[in-house]
Structures are given as structure tokens and as C-alpha cells.
């Protein structure tokens, strides 16, 4: 789950994509050896030694970013439980394909807004974004709690929730980039674990409270949790660098004429297409397999438990072995897990649970490296618009991924084998495209870090 982030933030979250077009960089952040190095600016910009790299204020900003990501990315990682619930209750009788549009809309608006939010972040105070984002996401949850019709759920959670999440997540990651340079990957990696934490907390609230107090009041409690987190975020998040009204990302489709960049964009599109299928359908699959509903919701939470370290470690791994080499390994591993473990799980609750945890780890690793891949195939001065272009395109994969998987499920009469094969095939396709990109860009010397 991936975004375009302004200024000079380097992302570690699945979905944390970076727009570095706001600085006239003189040195690539992704040298030939495949390592993510500290960014250096020209004489008109700060030297990396000027960054605080820590201290109370800087780490409080990290805490503020973490709090902003609990509601924004945490809700995104809760779509599996939410989809399972509304399928069984409010929208019982609707097809999984139709219901999928509600939750894919959340991801779509969360992703596609990054390129537009970036210039606003650069030009104005951060509260111009996070205050309306906070109000919007709490309002979205409260409206969802009283929604009983399809269009109400789509507008409240999908449109308002996704748009508001973008206003929280994008500036949160960017603000951390103002305070860290050498330790930026570590700082943002810590902040981005919030997505997995939220993806554990919210399903557990629904699991244990909804049967007792009902879904409406459970969602209101989720809303109050998000409200608290948003208040803390508004108090702690701050920019350090001056406003830049001339900066910002743009969309550049002409860049797709370059083979390496076009192939990378296609690979990212396929990864974003694939990853939402297990996240969205694992709880429904477990219920279909005869698992108790509460245990099925718990499996979704366990998937996010696995994703927490999977979002914190990818930068370290890619720094040692190269980002494309790492993406090849993670994409192939995800495909293998889907075919070898999920497809054969049948009604084995232990196998389903094991798949959820292990896949959560490996899928988190794959998602968080996609912005680094974009940086590896373009000049640093072009990164902002190239990154914005890639993830604007990838947002459509997020939009159609869940409904398409639901359509496959319906076409197979409710048999999940087709859906599972569909997800695995997407990961294999992503692996193949990453492999072609690696060969086109760096040849067949597998000892080369890239």
C-alpha cells in the first residue's frame, strides 16, 4: 500500500512513497551499488550534518507521525475484517466484487492523493493538512458506524476515509524527513510500524466488542481511538525546513518511454494489485473454511502482526543485497507461500494461520521497497515526478484489485482456489517483470548489487 511523499522523506512503509522533487539534489540517493545513502544537497541547501538526527523534538515528531499512521494506515490494514463484517451483516446479499469497491476506494484515494498533497505540504504549515485530515477520518468512521446502505459505506469509508487518510499519512512521513538524514530510514521505519499496529488493534476491537455492544458502537470506539491519536499527531507534528511555494511533484507519463522506468512501474502496479487480495480476503476465506468468525478476524490481526517487522526490516536487507535483488526474493517468496501454503490449506486452521503470519511478514517487506525501486531507475532530480507518476498509476491497481478478486471468486461459484491462484499469478508476474527490469538495467551478473 504506497504513496507519493513530498520533500526529502525516505519511506519504509508499504505504502510510504517518497517525493524528493522539492530539493535540487546533486547526488543520487541510490548509487550504483544499490545502497540507500544519505542525500546531499547543493550549496543552497542544508548539509546533512545540519539535521538534528535525534533529540527530544525530533523523536516527538516521529511519535506524532506514528500516531497519524495508526488511523490512516491502520484502517487500511483492517479492510479484511471490515469487508468480512459488512458482507455478513449490512451488505448481506451483495456480491464480494461489489463490496470490494468500498475498500479499494479507500486505498485508491489514499494512494493517488500523494502527488497533490505534496506541494501543499511544502508550501504551507503542516496543520493545514493534518487538521482537516483528522476531522475527516474521524467523521468517516462515525458516519460508517451508522451506515446501512451500500452508497453510505462507499462515501463514508471509501471516499471520505481514504481522502482524509492521505491528508494524514503523506505529511506525517514527510515531517520526519525534516529532522533526520543519516537516520531517516530508521526513524521513518519506526513510525511506519503504526500501520501494522493499527491493523492489529482495530480487528481485535471488532472481534471482541462488536458481538457485545454491536458494530455501530464498536466503530465509534475505533473513532475515539483515532481521535485521540489525531490530537496527539496535531500537537507533535511540525516541519523544520522553511516553506517552499515553488516545489512539488507532477505527473509525467512521457517518462514511460524509458524502458527501465516503464518496467519498474509495471512491476509496482502488479505488486499493488496482488497484495490486497490476501489482506482483504483472508478472514472471509477462513470463515468459508469453517473457522469460527472470531478466530477468522483474529487471523487478519495475526497477518498484521507479521507485517510489523516486515515493514521495519526491508531497508536493512536492501542495503546489504540491493533493492531489485530483494524485490525478486520477496515477490517469489510471496507467490510460493500463496501456492504452497494458502492454496493447500483447505480447512486446516493451523495452515491458514501460519500462512497469514508468514505472508504478512514477506508482503510487508515487498511493499516498502517499491519507492526505492523507482529511485534506482531515474535521476534524483526527476524522482518527484517519476515517483508521483508510478504511484498514481499503481493507485488504479489498488482500486481494481479487491473487486477483481471478488469477481474471480464469483466466477468460480464461491470456490476460493481461483482467487488464490489469481493472487499467486499476480505475484509471479511481478517477479517476472522485476527480473526483466534487473536484467535490462544491470545485466546477468547476479553478484551485482542493484
N, C-alpha and C positions, 0 to 999 in steps of 0.2 A: 503494500500500500504506500504511494510515492508521490512526492510533491516537489514543486519548484520553489526554492527558498532564496530570498534576496540577500544582498550584501556579500559577506565573506564567510558564511557559515558552512561548515563541512558536516554533512549529515551522517548519522549512523543508524537511523530508524528506517523500517521498511518503507517505509514510505516517506522518509525525510530527504527530499531532493533539493539541491542547492543551486542558487543563482548567484554567481560571483561576478556579474557584469558591472557591479557598482564600483569596482576598483580597477584602475589601469594597471593590471598586473604586468610585471616584467619577467616573471619566471613561472614556468608551469608548475602546478601543484602535483602533477603526475609525471615524473621523469620517465626516461626510457626503461629503467629497471623495474618499473611497476610499483614503486613505493610512494605512498602518500606523504609528501614532505610539507613542512610549514610554508605558507605563502609569504612571498616577499613583494613589497610594493616599490613603486618608483620614489624618487626623492620628495614628491609632494605628499606622500602618504606616510603613515606611521611605520617605523621599523618594527620587526616582530618583538624586539626587546622592550618596546613601549607597552605591550599588552600586560595587564596585571598578572595573568596566568594563575590567579588564585586570590586569596584574601576573602574577608567576610562578605563584601559586597558582591564579588564575582560569584561565589558559591551560593549566595542567596538568589542571584539571578538564575542559576541552574535549578535551584529548588522551585523558583517561580515557573520556570519552563516545564519542569516535571509536573507541577500542579495543573498547568494549562493543558498538558497532554493526557492527563487522566480522563477528562471528559471528551476531548476531541478524538484521540486515537483509541482510548479505552472503549468508547461506544462502537467504533468501527470493528474492534475485535470481539464485540458482543453480538454481532449480527446473526451468528449461528443460532444462539439461544433465542433471540428475538424472533427470528424467522420461524423457528420451531414452535414458539408460543402462539404467534398470531395465526399460524397455519392450523393449529389445533383449536383455536378459540375465535377471535374476532373475524378472521377471514376463512373460517372452515368452509370448504366447498370451492374455494378459489384454487386455481392451478398453481403449482410451485413456480412455474415460469412467470406468471403474473405477479405473484407475491415477491419474486426476486427483484422486480423493478424498484420496489420501495427501498431496499437495502443497497442495491447497486447505485441508486441515485445519490445516496449519502456519500459513497466512495467517489462518484463522479464529480460532485460539486466540491468535495474536499480536495481532489487532485487538480482539477482544471483551474481552480482559482489562484493557484500559487503565482503564476506569471503576472496576474493582475494585482495581487496583493503586494507583491514585492516592491514595486515603485512607490506605493503608498507608505510602506514601512520606511523606505529610505528617505522620503521627503517630509515625514511628519512624526510627531510623538507616538510612541508605541501604543498608548492608551486609545488613540483614535481607532485602532483595530481591535484591541482585546476587550475593551468595554462593550462595544456592540456585539462582539463575538460571544462574550459571557452572557449578556442578556438574551441573545438569540438562542444559544444552545440550551439554556435553562427553560426558556419559553417553549422550545421544540419538544423537550422531554415532558413538560407539563401538558402541552397540547396532545402529545401522543398518549398520555395517560387517560385522556377522556375520548380518544378517537375510537370509533367503532366501524367506520366505513373505509373502504379502500383508499379513496381520494384523500381522506383526512390523514391517514397514516403516511401516504406518499408526500403530501405537502408539509406535514409537521416534521417527521423524522427525515425523510429523504431530501427534501429541498431546503427547508429552514435549518435542519440539523447539520446537513453537510456543508452548507454555505457558512454557517456560524463556526463549525469546526475548523474550516480553512482560516478564518479570521483569528483563531486561537493558535493553531499549530504553526503556521508559517512564521509569524513574528516571534513566537517563543523560541524556535530553533535559531532564528536569525539573531536574536538578542544575545544568546550565549556566545555566538561568534564574535561579538564586540569585545568580549572580555578574555578570550583565550585564543592563542595562536598555536604554540607548540603542543599544548594540552587540549586542543579543541576537540579532537576525536574522542578523548576520554570524557570530557565534560558533556558533550552532546550525547555520547553513548549512555552516560548515566541518566540524563534527562529522558532519553527515549525509551528507557525501560518502563516508563509510566504506561505506555500503550499496552504492554503485556500485563502490568499490574491491574490496570483498569479492566482488561479483558478477563481477569480472574475475579475481581471484586464484584463487578456488575452481574455476571452469571450466577455467582453464589447468592447475591441478594434476591435475584429472581427465583433461584432454586428453593431457598428456604422461606422466603416471605410471601411470595405470590400464592401458594396454597393456603396460607393462614389469613392474610389480610387482603388478598386479591391483587390482581395485576395493576389496577389504577393506582392504589396507594403504594405499591412497590415501586412503580416508576416515579412517583412523587418523591419517595425517599432517595432514589437514584438522582433525581433532580436536585434535591437538597445537598447531597454529597457533591455534585458538580458545582452547585452554587458556592459552597464553601471553598472548593478548590479554585474556582474562578476568582473569588475575592482575594485569596492569597496570591494568585498569579498577578492580579491587577496591582497589588501592593508591592510585590517584589520585582517584577519585570521592569527593566529600564534599559535604554540604549546608552552607550558611552560615546560613540562617534557622532559628529555633527550631522544635521540633516543635509541630504543631498537631493535637491529637487531636479537634478538633471540625469539621475541614474534610473536604471530599471531594465527589466527583461523585455524581450519581444519574441514574437513567433516568426520563425524563418523557415518556411517549407522548402525554399531553394537549397537549403543545406542537405536535403535528402538526395541530391545529385552525387554526393560524395559516398563512395561505396561503404567504407568502414562505418561512417556515421549512420547511414541508412540501415545497415545490417544490425548495428547496435540498437537502434530504435526499434527494429522489428523484434529483436530478442527481448528487449524490455517489455514490449507490448505483449508478447507471449507469456512472459513470467507473470505480469499483472493479470492477464486473462486466467492463468492456471491457478494462482494462489487462492483466489476467493472461493473456488469450488469446495475444497475440503473445509475451509473455515466456515462456510455458510451451511454446508450440508452434513457435517459430522454428527450433530445432535439428531437431526431428522433420520439419518442412516441408523444411528443407534436405536432410536425408537422403533424404526422399521424392523430392526434385527431382534426385537423383543426385549431390549433393555428397558428397565423402569425409567419413566420420564425424568425423575430427579437425577438418577445416575447418568442419563443421557446429557442433561445440562451440565453435570459435573465433568463429563468428558470434554466438553467445549472449554471449560475453565482449565482443565489439565493441558489442553493444547496450548493455551496461552502461558501456562507455567513453563512449558518447554521453550516457548518463544522468547522469554525474558533473557536468558543467557544467549540465545540465538541472535539477539539484537545487539548485545554488548560485545561479542567476540569477533564479528566479521572484519572490522578494521585491522585488528592484530593479525588475523590469518592472512588477509590480502596483502598486508605489508611484508609478510615473510615469503609468500608464494606467488604474488601477483594477482590482480583483481580478476582478469579473464580466466586464469587457471583456476581460481577459487570458484568463480561462477560456473565453470564447466563441472567441477566436482559437486557443487551443491545442486545444480539442476538435475544432473544424472542421479544423484542420491535421492532427491525428491521423487523422481519418476520411478526409481527402483522401489522405494517404500510404498508408493501407491499400488504398483503392480504386485509386489511380493507380499505385502502385509495387509493393505486395505482390501484389495480385490479378493484375497483368500480368507479374510476374517470371518465372513458369513455371519453366524450368530454367536461367535466367540467374543464375549465381552472383554476378556483379558487382551485379546489381539487388537480389538478396536481401541482400547485404552492405550496400549503400547504404541500403536500407530499414531494416535493423537499427540502423545508426548514427544516422540522422536521426530515426527513430521513438523511439529511446532518449532522445534529447535532448528532443523535444517531449512525450513521455509523462511524463518526469520533472518537467517544468515544470507540467503539469496536476495531477499528484497532490499536489505540495507545497503548492498553493494552496487545497485543499479546506477545511482548518480555518479559513482566513481568511474564506472564503465564509460559513461558519457564524457567525463573529463579526460579520459585516456585517449579519445579519438578526435579531439578538437583542440584548437589553440585556446589558451587560457582566456584571451581577450574575447573569444567567441562563446565562452562557456554559458553565459547567462541566457542568450537567445537559443543556443543549441539545447540546453537543459530544459528550458521552457517549451521548446518545440517537441522534444521527446516525450515529456510527461503530459503535455496537452493531448498528444496522440494516444499515449497509454491510458489516459483517463477514459477513453472510449472502450478500452478493454475492460476496465473496471465496471463501466456502465452495462455492458452486454454480457459479462461473464456469468453472473448469477442467473439471469433469465435464460441464457443459452443452455446452461447446465440443467436448469429446470425443464427446458424443452426436451432435452435428451432423455431426462427421466420419464417424462410423459410419453414420449415416443416409444419407450420400452415398457410401457404398461406399469410403471412404478418399480420396475426392477433396477436396482442401483448399479448393476455391473456396467451398463452403458455409460452412466455418469462417471464412474470411477475410471474406466478406460479413456473417456474423453479427457479427464484431468491429467492422467498419465501421459497421454499422447501430446497434450499441450506442453508439458514439461520436456518431453523428448524433442519436440520441435524447437523449444527454446535452447536446449542443449545443442542441437544440430546447428542452429544459427550462431550461437556463441562460438562453436567450433570453427565454422566457416569464417567468422569475423577474426578469430585468433590467427588462423592460417593466412588470411588475406593481409592482416596487419603486421604479423610478426613471423610468418613462415612456419616451418615444421620443426624447428629446433625447440623441443619441449623443455629444455633446460633454461630457456629464456624466461625471465620473469616478466609477465605482461598482464 
